Amino acid sequence: MFLNAVVTFLYYVLSAFIAFIILRNIIKTKSAQEAVLYCIMIIPFVLRVLRLK
């Protein structure tokens, strides 16, 4: 039970970290096309962090 909780916590931390990296890239990019691509890429990670998917 404890190991399951640890793995789940690490999964959400990793998803949040990847979402943060993508969000940072959205802020840094100058191209609108790249920003839209990053927005599409970030959706699954945000949903996982919010536990919706």
KETIVEX-559162 format. One line per field, with one value per residue: residue in three letters; residue number from 1; x, y, z of N, C-alpha, C, O in turn. Coordinates in nm, 2 decimals. Layout:
! KETIVEX-559162
residu: ALA|... .
num: NUM|... .
n.px: X|... .
n.py: Y|... .
n.pz: Z|... .
ca.px: X|... .
ca.py: Y|... .
ca.pz: Z|... .
c.px: X|... .
c.py: Y|... .
c.pz: Z|... .
o.px: X|... .
o.py: Y|... .
o.pz: Z|... .
//
This chain:
! KETIVEX-559162
residu: MET|PHE|LEU|ASN|ALA|VAL|VAL|THR|PHE|LEU|TYR|TYR|VAL|LEU|SER|ALA|PHE|ILE|ALA|PHE|ILE|ILE|LEU|ARG|ASN|ILE|ILE|LYS|THR|LYS|SER|ALA|GLN|GLU|ALA|VAL|LEU|TYR|CYS|ILE|MET|ILE|ILE|PRO|PHE|VAL|LEU|ARG|VAL|LEU|ARG|LEU|LYS .
num: 1|2|3|4|5|6|7|8|9|10|11|12|13|14|15|16|17|18|19|20|21|22|23|24|25|26|27|28|29|30|31|32|33|34|35|36|37|38|39|40|41|42|43|44|45|46|47|48|49|50|51|52|53 .
n.px: 0.08|0.19|0.40|0.26|0.14|0.36|0.47|0.25|0.25|0.51|0.46|0.27|0.43|0.63|0.47|0.38|0.62|0.71|0.50|0.55|0.80|0.71|0.54|0.71|0.85|0.65|0.62|0.87|0.89|0.88|0.73|0.41|0.30|0.45|0.39|0.12|0.15|0.29|0.09|-0.10|0.05|0.07|-0.17|-0.24|-0.07|-0.15|-0.41|-0.35|-0.22|-0.43|-0.58|-0.79|-0.77 .
n.py: -0.12|0.13|0.15|0.18|0.43|0.59|0.56|0.66|0.93|1.01|0.98|1.19|1.41|1.40|1.43|1.69|1.83|1.80|1.93|2.19|2.24|2.25|2.46|2.67|2.67|2.76|3.02|3.13|3.10|3.26|3.22|3.19|2.96|2.75|2.80|2.73|2.46|2.37|2.42|2.23|2.01|2.02|1.97|1.68|1.64|1.84|1.75|1.51|1.59|1.72|1.51|1.43|1.26 .
n.pz: 0.00|0.08|-0.10|-0.34|-0.30|-0.29|-0.55|-0.70|-0.61|-0.71|-0.98|-1.03|-0.95|-1.15|-1.38|-1.33|-1.33|-1.60|-1.73|-1.63|-1.75|-2.02|-2.01|-1.95|-2.19|-2.36|-2.27|-2.34|-2.62|-2.94|-3.16|-3.28|-3.38|-3.27|-3.00|-2.99|-3.05|-2.82|-2.63|-2.70|-2.64|-2.37|-2.25|-2.18|-1.96|-1.77|-1.73|-1.60|-1.37|-1.25|-1.20|-1.37|-1.58 .
ca.px: 0.00|0.28|0.48|0.17|0.12|0.49|0.47|0.15|0.30|0.61|0.40|0.21|0.54|0.69|0.38|0.38|0.75|0.70|0.41|0.62|0.90|0.64|0.49|0.83|0.88|0.54|0.65|0.99|0.88|0.84|0.65|0.27|0.27|0.52|0.31|0.00|0.19|0.31|-0.04|-0.16|0.13|0.06|-0.30|-0.25|0.00|-0.23|-0.52|-0.30|-0.19|-0.56|-0.65|-0.91|-0.76 .
ca.py: 0.00|0.24|0.16|0.23|0.57|0.66|0.56|0.75|1.06|1.04|1.00|1.32|1.50|1.39|1.50|1.84|1.88|1.81|2.04|2.31|2.26|2.29|2.60|2.76|2.68|2.84|3.16|3.17|3.10|3.38|3.18|3.16|2.82|2.67|2.82|2.64|2.32|2.35|2.42|2.10|1.91|2.03|1.93|1.56|1.65|1.91|1.66|1.41|1.65|1.75|1.38|1.42|1.16 .
ca.pz: 0.00|0.09|-0.23|-0.44|-0.27|-0.33|-0.70|-0.75|-0.59|-0.80|-1.11|-1.03|-0.95|-1.28|-1.47|-1.30|-1.38|-1.75|-1.76|-1.60|-1.86|-2.14|-1.99|-1.97|-2.34|-2.41|-2.24|-2.41|-2.76|-3.01|-3.27|-3.24|-3.42|-3.16|-2.88|-3.01|-3.04|-2.68|-2.56|-2.73|-2.57|-2.22|-2.21|-2.11|-1.83|-1.68|-1.69|-1.51|-1.24|-1.19|-1.18|-1.45|-1.68 .
c.px: 0.09|0.36|0.39|0.15|0.25|0.50|0.37|0.20|0.41|0.56|0.34|0.32|0.60|0.60|0.38|0.51|0.76|0.61|0.47|0.72|0.83|0.59|0.60|0.86|0.77|0.57|0.77|0.98|0.83|0.74|0.51|0.24|0.33|0.44|0.18|0.03|0.22|0.19|-0.11|-0.08|0.11|-0.07|-0.30|-0.18|-0.08|-0.35|-0.47|-0.28|-0.32|-0.64|-0.78|-0.90|-0.66 .
c.py: 0.13|0.26|0.22|0.38|0.65|0.67|0.65|0.90|1.10|1.06|1.14|1.43|1.51|1.46|1.65|1.90|1.90|1.92|2.18|2.34|2.31|2.43|2.70|2.78|2.77|2.99|3.21|3.18|3.23|3.35|3.14|3.01|2.72|2.68|2.73|2.49|2.28|2.34|2.28|1.99|1.91|1.98|1.79|1.57|1.73|1.83|1.56|1.47|1.69|1.62|1.36|1.31|1.06 .
c.pz: 0.00|-0.04|-0.34|-0.42|-0.32|-0.49|-0.76|-0.73|-0.68|-0.94|-1.13|-1.03|-1.09|-1.39|-1.45|-1.35|-1.53|-1.79|-1.74|-1.71|-1.99|-2.13|-2.00|-2.11|-2.40|-2.39|-2.32|-2.56|-2.82|-3.13|-3.22|-3.27|-3.31|-3.03|-2.88|-2.99|-2.89|-2.60|-2.58|-2.65|-2.42|-2.17|-2.13|-1.97|-1.73|-1.64|-1.59|-1.37|-1.17|-1.16|-1.25|-1.56|-1.64 .
o.px: 0.06|0.37|0.43|0.14|0.24|0.53|0.40|0.18|0.41|0.61|0.36|0.31|0.64|0.65|0.37|0.51|0.80|0.64|0.45|0.74|0.88|0.59|0.58|0.90|0.80|0.56|0.77|1.05|0.75|0.67|0.50|0.17|0.27|0.43|0.15|-0.04|0.18|0.18|-0.17|-0.14|0.12|-0.08|-0.36|-0.22|-0.08|-0.39|-0.55|-0.31|-0.33|-0.75|-0.87|-1.00|-0.63 .
o.py: 0.22|0.37|0.29|0.45|0.76|0.77|0.73|0.98|1.21|1.14|1.20|1.53|1.62|1.53|1.72|2.01|2.00|1.99|2.27|2.46|2.40|2.51|2.81|2.89|2.84|3.08|3.33|3.26|3.30|3.44|3.06|2.94|2.62|2.58|2.67|2.42|2.17|2.26|2.23|1.89|1.80|1.95|1.79|1.50|1.69|1.83|1.52|1.41|1.68|1.63|1.30|1.26|0.96 .
o.pz: -0.07|-0.09|-0.42|-0.52|-0.37|-0.54|-0.85|-0.82|-0.74|-1.02|-1.23|-1.10|-1.13|-1.47|-1.55|-1.40|-1.58|-1.89|-1.81|-1.75|-2.06|-2.22|-2.05|-2.15|-2.50|-2.48|-2.36|-2.62|-2.76|-3.18|-3.12|-3.20|-3.28|-2.96|-2.78|-2.93|-2.85|-2.51|-2.49|-2.60|-2.36|-2.05|-2.02|-1.88|-1.61|-1.52|-1.50|-1.27|-1.05|-1.11|-1.20|-1.61|-1.71 .
//
